[in-house]
Amino acid sequence: MVVDIDRDRFVATMQEQAEIGGTDDGGLHRLAFSDADAEVRDWFAAQLTDAGLDVTIDEFGNMFGYREGRRPDAGTVLLGSHLDSQPNGGIYDGAMGVVAALELVRALNDANIETDHPIEIVNWTNEEGSRYQPGMQGSGVWAGTHDIETEFAKTDTAGAVLEDELERIGYKGTVPATPQREYDSYLELHIEQGPYLEADDVDVGIVTGIVGFTWGAITMHGEADHSGPTPMHHRSDALVAAADVITAIRRIPNSLGRRTVGTTGYIDAKPNSINVIPEEVTFTWGFRDTDPAVIEAARERVLDEAELAAEREGVDVEYEDRMWADPVQFADACTEAVGNAADRLGYDSMRLFSGAGHDATHMADLMDTGMVFARSENGKSHNESEFTSWDDCYRAANTFANAAVDLATV
Amino acid sequence: MVVDIDRDRFVATMQEQAEIGGTDDGGLHRLAFSDADAEVRDWFAAQLTDAGLDVTIDEFGNMFGYREGRRPDAGTVLLGSHLDSQPNGGIYDGAMGVVAALELVRALNDANIETDHPIEIVNWTNEEGSRYQPGMQGSGVWAGTHDIETEFAKTDTAGAVLEDELERIGYKGTVPATPQREYDSYLELHIEQGPYLEADDVDVGIVTGIVGFTWGAITMHGEADHSGPTPMHHRSDALVAAADVITAIRRIPNSLGRRTVGTTGYIDAKPNSINVIPEEVTFTWGFRDTDPAVIEAARERVLDEAELAAEREGVDVEYEDRMWADPVQFADACTEAVGNAADRLGYDSMRLFSGAGHDATHMADLMDTGMVFARSENGKSHNESEFTSWDDCYRAANTFANAAVDLATV
C-alpha cells in the first residue's frame, strides 16, 4: 500500500504553523512555554480534533492525538516531533515532523484507510532546551529518564519556575506523563541539520542512529600579573594554555573517526582586561561520534592535551565532566521501513547517523525507533537561514508517511 | 650633601596611609574618586600643611604641596606619584612615591635645609584608571595630553559622571590643571612591578625610560552552526581562529626584543554556548618594548598571523587599533642623579626600563624626568600579594630623596 501526502495541503499547513511566532526574516521565535508556544499548541489541538483524533495533554504538556487501529490490541505507532523553536530559529526544525504526522492522518482519513496498529501523533514539550535545560525535556520525562518534579522546579534566568509557566500557558494536563498504552514503535521526521544528504545529492536520509557525546569543562588557573612589566618567561597565562587546548580540540577528531566532531563552544576569562595577564579561563569540550570508544578516546585526548598545555604554561588545570550520552542505534524494523518506503516512492536515499540529539533518543529506550531526515541547505539550522525546499520537505514527509503505514501494518 | 630619611617615621607614614581603604588581606582598595580616596586626600593635605607646605588643589583634583627654594627663580623640582589604588591592590604601588616625597620634605625641615630650587610634592588624580579610563589621567590632563572637559564628562559603568564624583569627594579645586610655575624636573619613586631587581639581587633601580606599546582588538567572524551535525570540514569556527592567534601572541615576542612582551588580556565569544560553534570572537593584543620599531613589527606580525588563522579556518577577520604609546627616554640629568645617589649611599643599583606606564610618562613631555624603582617581591603588583620589604622601601626612598636634593641643587 502506498499513501500519498497531499503536497499542497502539507505545504499550506507548514506555512500556517510558521506564522505563529514567525520572524520578519522568515524564521521562527517560538520558545517552549512562551505565548507563541501556547498559540501554536491551541492551533495544533484544533487540527488534531478536526482530524478526528482523540486529544490528550499530559502533566508535562506533551500533546497526543490518537487514531484507533483495526487491532486495538496491537501496539501503537507513535509519530511526531516538537513545535517549539530556538530563539530566531528556522521553520522546519521539529515542526515538519509534527505536520507530516498530521498530514499522514489526514491522508488516511481522506482514503478511508484503517491501519492495523493504532497511530498516535505527539508534540513533545521543550525539545530545544533554550530557556529551560535540558533539551528533549518532555520526551525525557515521558520516557522516565528525567524526574518530573525535578524538571517542574527548574527556573529560567529570570527566576520563572517551569511548572508555573506550563500552567500559565494552559498546558499542564492531567494525564500522567508516562506511556499510557502499549507502544509498538516511534518514527520521527526531522531536517538533517547537517550537510551529508545535500553533499551526496540524495533525496532523503534513513537515520540509523544518533551519535553519542561527551561534554565537559576545563579550567586553567594561572597568575594575574600586569601585562607590561611581567617578562614572558615569568608568566603563567591561563588564556594561552586554554588557546593551546582549543586548537587541539579542532585537531583531535582528525585522528579518530571519519565523522567525529569536536567543539569548544564556551569560553570565559578572568579578569578579562586588556592590561592584565588572564588568571582563570574556563572553556568547554564537546566530542560526538557513533562509537563510544571513540568518544572516550577523544575525552582522554583532550584531558592529556590540557595537562601538557598547563605544564608548558606553568598553570594548574582542573576539569569537570558535564554530560555523557551513549550513541543510539535505531531498530532494523524502522530503518528497513524507511528504506523500503523511499525505494517504493522512487527516491534516492542513504543511511546516515544523526549528529544531533532528538526526542527519538529517549524513545529508543522504550520501543523500536527510527527517523527520516530531510535535506538541509548548507546543513544550516538553529538560525533563520535554515532552509529545505518544499520538494525536499514533501519527499521526506511522503517517505515518513509510507514508512509509518508500513510499521502500522501487521 | 647627603639627606637621611627617618626610616621609622617613613615606615609609620606608609602604614598610616595603608589603613585608609586597607583590606583584610593587607592590601588596599582605594579607587580614585571613592570615599577612601577622599579620606586619604584629607589625610595627605593635613600632612602637607603640617610640613609647612603651601597646598593647592587643581580643577582635576591633582594635589600639590610647595616648598620655597633659596632661588625662587630656579625651576621647581616636582616629586610624587599617586595615592589611588587598583581594586584590591597593594599598599606600595603609587603611595610609596608620595610618602617618600613627604618624608624628604620632613627630613629637610628637620635639618633646616633650604634647597636651591623650590620643591613641590604632587599626588596625581586617578593613575590607576580602574573606574574611569584612561589611567595616568590627572597627570595627562595637567600635561595637556588630555582635554579636561573630555575627561570630566567620562562615566563609570554605573553612569556616574567623573566631574560629579570629583565634586562629591570635595576635590575639584579652583587652580587650573596646568603647570602654574616654571618646572625644572620631575622625579618619581615607584615599585618595579617586575622581577628584574630581585632576580639580579640589586637594591634599587635607575629607570632609564618607559616602554611604548600597541594595543588593539581582532574580531573573527565565523558561522554559528550546531556543534553536533556539522562536520569538521564544514566549519568556520571563530574561536579556533582566535585561539590560533592567541598562541602566536605568546610566541611573537621571542623573535623580537629581549624584553618584548605580548599579551591577550581580553576575549569575548558569541553566542558562547557549549553546543554552538562560535560565530564571533573578539580578543585583544598588547605588545610592549623600548624600541618603537619592535612594537610596530609585533603589531604587523599579529595582524599577519590573524590573516593566516582566518584563512585556515575560513572566517573573516577585522581589527581595530586601540592605543599606541611611544617609548619614553628619561633625561640623563635624572638617571645620573639617581645613580649617583645610590652610589653615595652604598646601594647596588642597575639601569632598567619600566615595563608599565607611570605618571612620569606625561611629565617627560614637559621637563627632565626620571624614576627610581624599589624591588617587588616576585614582581607582583595590582593585587594584595604585592610586597616590598621595609628595607627595600627605605633604600629606594633614600635614593630618591638624595637624587631629588641633587636635582634641587644648582
Chai-1 contact restraints between the chains, C-beta under 6 A:
chainA,res_idxA,chainB,res_idxB,connection_type,confidence,min_distance_angstrom,max_distance_angstrom,comment,restraint_id
A,Q193,B,H226,contact,1.0,0.0,6.0,A-B,restraint_1
A,Q193,B,P229,contact,1.0,0.0,6.0,A-B,restraint_2
A,G194,B,P229,contact,1.0,0.0,6.0,A-B,restraint_3
A,P195,B,H234,contact,1.0,0.0,6.0,A-B,restraint_4
A,W215,B,I274,contact,1.0,0.0,6.0,A-B,restraint_5
A,H226,B,Q193,contact,1.0,0.0,6.0,A-B,restraint_6
A,H226,B,A356,contact,1.0,0.0,6.0,A-B,restraint_7
A,H226,B,S381,contact,1.0,0.0,6.0,A-B,restraint_8
A,H226,B,H382,contact,1.0,0.0,6.0,A-B,restraint_9
A,S227,B,T263,contact,1.0,0.0,6.0,A-B,restraint_10
A,S227,B,G265,contact,1.0,0.0,6.0,A-B,restraint_11
A,S227,B,G286,contact,1.0,0.0,6.0,A-B,restraint_12
A,G228,B,R288,contact,1.0,0.0,6.0,A-B,restraint_13
A,G228,B,G355,contact,1.0,0.0,6.0,A-B,restraint_14
A,G228,B,A356,contact,1.0,0.0,6.0,A-B,restraint_15
A,P229,B,Q193,contact,1.0,0.0,6.0,A-B,restraint_16
A,P229,B,G194,contact,1.0,0.0,6.0,A-B,restraint_17
A,P229,B,G355,contact,1.0,0.0,6.0,A-B,restraint_18
A,P229,B,A356,contact,1.0,0.0,6.0,A-B,restraint_19
A,M232,B,P253,contact,1.0,0.0,6.0,A-B,restraint_20
A,M232,B,V261,contact,1.0,0.0,6.0,A-B,restraint_21
A,H234,B,P195,contact,1.0,0.0,6.0,A-B,restraint_22
A,L239,B,T264,contact,1.0,0.0,6.0,A-B,restraint_23
A,V240,B,R250,contact,1.0,0.0,6.0,A-B,restraint_24
A,A243,B,A243,contact,1.0,0.0,6.0,A-B,restraint_25
A,A243,B,I246,contact,1.0,0.0,6.0,A-B,restraint_26
A,A243,B,T247,contact,1.0,0.0,6.0,A-B,restraint_27
A,D244,B,T247,contact,1.0,0.0,6.0,A-B,restraint_28
A,I246,B,A243,contact,1.0,0.0,6.0,A-B,restraint_29
A,T247,B,A243,contact,1.0,0.0,6.0,A-B,restraint_30
A,T247,B,D244,contact,1.0,0.0,6.0,A-B,restraint_31
A,R250,B,V240,contact,1.0,0.0,6.0,A-B,restraint_32
A,P253,B,M232,contact,1.0,0.0,6.0,A-B,restraint_33
A,V261,B,M232,contact,1.0,0.0,6.0,A-B,restraint_34
A,T263,B,S227,contact,1.0,0.0,6.0,A-B,restraint_35
A,T263,B,I277,contact,1.0,0.0,6.0,A-B,restraint_36
A,T264,B,L239,contact,1.0,0.0,6.0,A-B,restraint_37
A,G265,B,S227,contact,1.0,0.0,6.0,A-B,restraint_38
A,G265,B,S273,contact,1.0,0.0,6.0,A-B,restraint_39
A,G265,B,I274,contact,1.0,0.0,6.0,A-B,restraint_40
A,G265,B,N275,contact,1.0,0.0,6.0,A-B,restraint_41
A,G265,B,V276,contact,1.0,0.0,6.0,A-B,restraint_42
A,Y266,B,N272,contact,1.0,0.0,6.0,A-B,restraint_43
A,Y266,B,I274,contact,1.0,0.0,6.0,A-B,restraint_44
A,I267,B,A269,contact,1.0,0.0,6.0,A-B,restraint_45
A,A269,B,I267,contact,1.0,0.0,6.0,A-B,restraint_46
A,N272,B,Y266,contact,1.0,0.0,6.0,A-B,restraint_47
A,S273,B,G265,contact,1.0,0.0,6.0,A-B,restraint_48
A,I274,B,W215,contact,1.0,0.0,6.0,A-B,restraint_49
A,I274,B,G265,contact,1.0,0.0,6.0,A-B,restraint_50
A,I274,B,Y266,contact,1.0,0.0,6.0,A-B,restraint_51
A,I274,B,T284,contact,1.0,0.0,6.0,A-B,restraint_52
A,N275,B,G265,contact,1.0,0.0,6.0,A-B,restraint_53
A,V276,B,G265,contact,1.0,0.0,6.0,A-B,restraint_54
A,I277,B,T263,contact,1.0,0.0,6.0,A-B,restraint_55
A,T284,B,I274,contact,1.0,0.0,6.0,A-B,restraint_56
A,G286,B,S227,contact,1.0,0.0,6.0,A-B,restraint_57
A,R288,B,G228,contact,1.0,0.0,6.0,A-B,restraint_58
A,G355,B,G228,contact,1.0,0.0,6.0,A-B,restraint_59
A,G355,B,P229,contact,1.0,0.0,6.0,A-B,restraint_60
A,A356,B,H226,contact,1.0,0.0,6.0,A-B,restraint_61
A,A356,B,G228,contact,1.0,0.0,6.0,A-B,restraint_62
A,A356,B,P229,contact,1.0,0.0,6.0,A-B,restraint_63
A,S381,B,H226,contact,1.0,0.0,6.0,A-B,restraint_64
A,H382,B,H226,contact,1.0,0.0,6.0,A-B,restraint_65
